[in-house]
Each structure stands twice: as C-alpha cells, then as structure tokens.
Amino acid sequence: MMKKYLVGGAVRDELLGLSNQETEKDYVVVGSSPEEMKSLGYRQVGKYFPVFLHPESGEEYALARIERKVGSGYSGFEFNTSKEVTLEQDLLRRDLTINAIAKGKGSDLIDPCGGVKDIERKTLRHISDAFTEDPVRLLRVARFAQRFNSLGFKIASETRLLMRQMVISGEVDSLVPERVFRELSLALSAEKVSIFFNVLSECGAYQRIFPMLEIENSVIDKLDTVEDIKPEIQFAIWLQQQKIEIIDALCGHLKCPKEYQKLAELSSKWGPFMKDFMKHSAKEILDFYLQTDAIRRGDRFAKLLTVFRVLGFDVQIAPQLADGLRGIDVSELNKAQIVDELYKKRLSLIRQFLDTT
C-alpha cells in the first residue's frame, strides 16, 4: 500500500520554528513503483533514482530507497527502490540526524536516528559511517553550520573526525566541480559565510577543493560584513587578493558563470587603483571607467563598487563621476570624429570634477 511522508528540511525547519521561511517540501513514497507513480500523473525527473513531480503542486516525491557504494564520488552508488524498502531504511541512508525526520498525515514524527534530540542539543551529527561515502555531505555540513550558527548549532566532534578522514582518504577529491560551485554559491548567498570556509579549512577540505588558493582569513572575515548579500559580490570579495591567473584557474575548475569570473577579475585588477582613486590623473581615471565598462554596464559597476566599499576603499565619488560620464550629450559632437571627440569630452569632465572636489 502506497504511503507518503514529508521528510528532510521542511520537517527540520518546522521543529526549529523556521516554518515561515521558504523551504522546499520533499516527500518520500513507500510501497509504490515508477509505473504506479506515472499512472497517477506524476512526472519522473530523477536521473540517478526515481524522483517525481506532483501533477498539480510540482512538489518532489521520491521513492523510498537504499543505496550501496560501488564507486567514487556522488554518482558512485547503486540504488534499490523496490516496494519492500521501508521508510526507516530510507531515513537511515541520509546525511545528518536532523535531516532524517519524517512526518505522516498526522502530527506524529518518525525519527529512527534521534534527530529531534539533536535539534534540542543544537548538534549537527552524522547518522552512520556511510556519511563518508558521499563527499558532497562535507560541503553540506559546512553550509548547515553556517546557516544554523545563529541558533547555536555546532558540529559533533565525531562528525568533524569523519570529515577529516574523508579528506585524508581522498574521497573529497572526487567532488564534481558543478556540485562544489552549487554548494559554494548557496553559502555565498547567506550570512556568516566565514563559517562555511572555516569548517572546510579545519578539516583540510579547503586546501583540497581550492588547491590554487591561499587562505586569506582577513578577506574571509570581511564577507560577514556585507549587508546586501549577492553571491557574485561575495565571490569577488573572497578572491579580491588573488592574482588574475589564479582566479581564471579557479573559475575554469569550478565552471563558474561568466558574471562571477568577470566581477572577480575586475575586483582583483582594480583594487590597488581604488585605494588612491583621487591621486590618479584624469587619463588614468578615464581608463579605469572604460576598462571596467562602467559607462555601459552600470549594474556590474555598482557591484564592483560594493566590493571595494566592503574592503574599506573610499568609493563615494566614483558613482557620481560615472553618472556624469553617462550623461554626456553626444548629439553635439562631430560625427566624423565622434570617438576622439567623446574621449576629449569625457577627459574634460573628469578634470573639471577633480578640480572642484
């Protein structure tokens, strides 16, 4: 007989009093099959195991499963999703006890791993040694430590030990770059991102996941001061002291979006320039605006200035000057020599600005 249970984050967050936050609802289905799910109108989307979207709500329903490690990395598993797999078996293969709590139609909780107790203890604890079989879990623990830091959560000492073992054994080296970037971008989208990086550093994973980087603790601490949190801005702040070739190597390895890479490169290249912005000549300042494409790419330039502001640079006049350059009327310029005329006009405006500032 088919039964459905709400599992994972939605149950955990409700118990934490975070039910008003936007948490995706995930369900486990026990006693069913792919054929039965499809006959009821569910649409299968899972690549590695059967996951189905509800025909009306679009919420995810996964068949209860058990798994066996047969290879390295995230995809190195064999799955059993037969009707005989129980809810308890499905919960036991999850990462942390607080994520292994289920809820049926009523208010009764199914908690075979002691997740409720660990919520009360404010503890992030792995369920079994099978935790070490999936390297993504190491990143997820770092992110949960970041997310629930304000609630007082700490990582259990035995879980920290397992995380170090995953690094020593080389299991962490099988992380797929796309999965690393996904977890990284989620961490950069939230507060206290320094905790995410510090957890990775403490277990030795930071050095293995980002081998081309040196740990810049002073910069990492700056990330916690950002008020308008945008992941691409956090990314650029994180890498601001790195050389361009190092940023290129990291972004190529992680397959980062181009907007992340470009903002990080601009931040690295022009950071020293911004330290003494007003001491530069009008020509040097104009070159800065042209090479950062500040006049055309206003949104990106604003993000770049946010990076510099967080790093403690005085950027107060930079947006005003950018607005002035954008406002130049080109209709009065000589069309045959518009490039040279526009350059001279911009240079003159900057000189006037410097003289009156």
Beta strands, then each sheet from edge to edge (+ up, - down):
strand 1: 3-7
strand 2: 26-30
strand 3: 43-44
strand 4: 51-53
strand 5: 60-63
strand 6: 66-69
strand 7: 77-80
strand 8: 102-103
strand 9: 109-110
strand 10: 123-124
strand 11: 154-155
sheet 1: 3+ 4- 5+ 2+ 1- 8+ 9-
sheet 2: 6+ 7-
sheet 3: 10+ 11+
end
